Structures are given as structure tokens and as C-alpha cells.
């Protein structure tokens, strides 16, 4: 396990971004800081062994798929389809930021990353409010699959110092940028229907989401 220190998340060093992208491109698993909490990440590439490793590190049920970090709101139309207008308003209002939108998955999403459903597969997308994370996605050239950096059921790490040593030792690379500025997990919204449905209230309240969705 290698540890890289970052001076915050707003102005990432190009060399650090390249190092992380190279590690993920090579099939590695990394812990990255985000605006909300620290996350365990891998490249969202088809048949990437690192995808399975994340479930082993986190001890998470394989039935629960991993949300993706994407670089831009335009990716809603790359990896999602039939995205409702109200979801676009949420993306415009809260991205980059601590909002995760669950949308119908397009054919660009490999099957192992999509959540099966009665109305077709879905994928959870987020543009994180961390320039470091967005720079890694851009350098990698594909989304990053991620989940909070903790053993399933344990508190999420909100700083590098708060990372579970067992998690840190099980990954290839840890980027420590100090405390996460928000320190609370993202709010997750189901955007597959005619109206928003908040699946998890986090950094954004349900009232904020519903108000912004109405436009």
C-alpha cells in the first residue's frame, strides 16, 4: 500500500492525478478523498478484477452495485437514458456536489456495474465536488466505480487519519488530503420515475431536492 499526500482537493498536482489514474488503469484499487467522505475506487472498466476486490475489502453484498464518479453532467446522457427533465435540473443545481442520481443505464454501462431491475438496469452517477476526483476521471478516460471507504456497516471515513487500517492495508494506493470538506455522505435520489424519490438523505435534505426538482 502506497500513501500519497495531497494539499486539499481543489488544486491537485498533475503528477498525483497521473499516478492515481495509472494505478487505476492498471487494475488497482485506491482510496481517494471526496467532498463528502473518503471512497474506495477502481476504474469502471469491463471485467476489471479490482471491481471484485472492492467488495472483498468492504465486505459488501455483491447484490449492491457501486455508484460511479463521472466528470461532467453531460455524462448523464452517455451512461443514462430517458433521464427526466427534473433530474437534469438537480444535476444543474447540485453538480459538482454531494448528490447521486440513480438513472436507467445505457448500453455504455458494462453489465457487471449495473443494478438489475424490473424496468431495466440502473446506474448511480455523481459528479463529485472534488477537483481531484474529477481530474482523475478525466485522466483515466472513464468513470470511477466507488463506495465509501469503510467496512460495510462501520462509520464512513471523513479523513485520511480516520481510515480503517484494515481497509488501508487492503488497497494499492491511498490519497490523504486531510478532512473531507462536507464530511457527510451524498444524498441518493432515484431518477427513474416521474418524480424524485430520495433513497438516502445525506448532505442534501429531501426538501432541498424536491424544491430544486420543481424548478
N, C-alpha and C positions, 0 to 999 in steps of 0.2 A: 504494500500500500504506500502510495506517494502522496504527500501533502503539499499543496501549493497555497501560498498566502496571497490574498488579493486585498487591495486598499479600497474596500467598498465594492459596490456593484454598478456604479454609474459610468465609470470611465475605465473599462477593463483593458489591461495591457494586451496588445495584439499577440505577443508571444504566449501569454497564458491562454488566450482563446484558442490559438492554434494547437497548443499542447492538449487541451481538453478535446477539441474536435478530432485530433489524430487518435487519441486514446479511444474515443467512442467509435470512430470509423474502423478501428482495428478489432472491434468486438469487445471493448472493455465496458466496465460498469463504474460510474463515477458518482460521488456525492457532490452536488452543486448547491450553492446558496440561491435562494429566490427571494422575491419581495415578501412572500408570506412565511414559509418555513423552508428548511433545507430538504432537498429531494434526492432520491436515488434514481439515476438516469442511465439510459442506453440509447443508442441510435435506433430509430423506429424503422429498421431495415428488415426485409423478409428473411425468415429463418436465421435470425441473429441469436446465437446461444446466450448472449447477455440478457436477452428478454427473460429467459427461464431463470437465469441466475438472480434476477431481481426478486422473483417470487421466493426463491430459497433464502436470500438474505433477509427479506422482510417477514418470511413465514406467513405468506398471504395466500388465501384460497385462489387457485388458478381460475375459478369462475369469475373473479373480479378482474376486469381488464384494466390496463394502465392508461391514464389520460396522457395526452400529447401536449408538448410545448410547440407552438408554431411561431413564426417570426412576424406575421402581419395579419391583419383582419381579412385580407384578400384570400388567405388560405381557407377561410370558411367555404369558399366555392371550389377549392381544389379537393379538400378531404371531406366536405359535407355536400349534401344535395337536398333540394327542396327546403332550404333554410328560410324560415318565416321572416317577414319584414321586422317584426318586433324583436327578433333575436339579433338582427343587424343593428337595430337601434341600441341594444345592450352592448354590443361589441364596440360601436362608435362611442358610446358613453364611458365604458369601463375598461377598454383595452388600450394600451397595456395596463394590466392590473390583476387583482385577485378575483377574477370571475372565470369560471369554467363552464362552457356551453356544451351540452350533450346534443349532438346533431345526428341525422341519418348519415351513415358512412357512404362515401362514394366508392367507386371501383378502384380509386388510388390507395385505399387503405388495405394493407395485407390482412387476410382473414384472421390471422392469429392475434391481431391487435384490436379487432372489432368485437363489440359485445352483441351476441345474437339476441334477437327479439322477435316477437310475433309479427311485427310490421317491418322487419328487416333489421340488418345490423346497424349499430350506432358507434360513434366515436366521440370521446370527450376532448375538446380543444380549448387551449388557453394561450393567449399572448401574455407572457409574464411581464410584470412591471420591473424587470431587471435587465438593464442593457447587456450585462454579462451573459445572461441566458439567451437573449435574442441574438447576440453576436455568435454564440456557439452554434445555434441553429443555422444561422446564415453560413458560417464557415463549414459546417458539416454538410450542408446542402440537402438536408431532410429534417423532418420533425424529430424531437427527442421524446421518447416514452419515459414517463417518470411517475413516482409516487413519493409520499413523504418519507424522510429518512429516519425510520424507526422500525422496531419490530412491531408487527401488527398488534394493535391493542394498547401499545405503550404511547406515552406522550410524544408528539412530534418535536423534533429538534428545531429550535429557533436561533441557534448559533452554532458555530463550529465547536466551541467548547462544550456545548450541550449534547453533542453527538454521542450516541451509544458506542462504546469502544468495540463491541462485538460487530456492529454494523460497519464501523470504520475499517476494521481489520479484514472484513469480507469483500471489500471493493478494491478496485485497482488504483483509484485516484480520489482524493478529497480536496476540494477547493474551500478554503476557510476565508470568508470575507467578514467575519465578525457577526454581530447580531443582525437578524433579518429585520428590515425596517417596519414591516407590518406585524409580524410575529403571530399571525392567526391564519389558519388555512383558508384557501379560496372558497367562495360560495359557488355551489354547483347548481346549475339550472338545466332542467330538461327542456330542450328547444325542439322537440319533435312534434309538438301538438300546436293547436291554435292559440293556446295561452301558455304563459310561462308556469313552470312547476318547480319550485325550489326543492331540490333533493337534500341539500346541506347548506344551512346558513353559516357562513363564516365571516370573512372580513366585510362583506356587504350584507345588509339586512334584507329580509324579504320585502319590506316596504320600499326600500331603495330600488330593488329590482323591478317590482311591479310598477312603480311610478315611472321609471325610465322606459320600460317596455311600452307604456301607453303613449309615449312621445309628447 
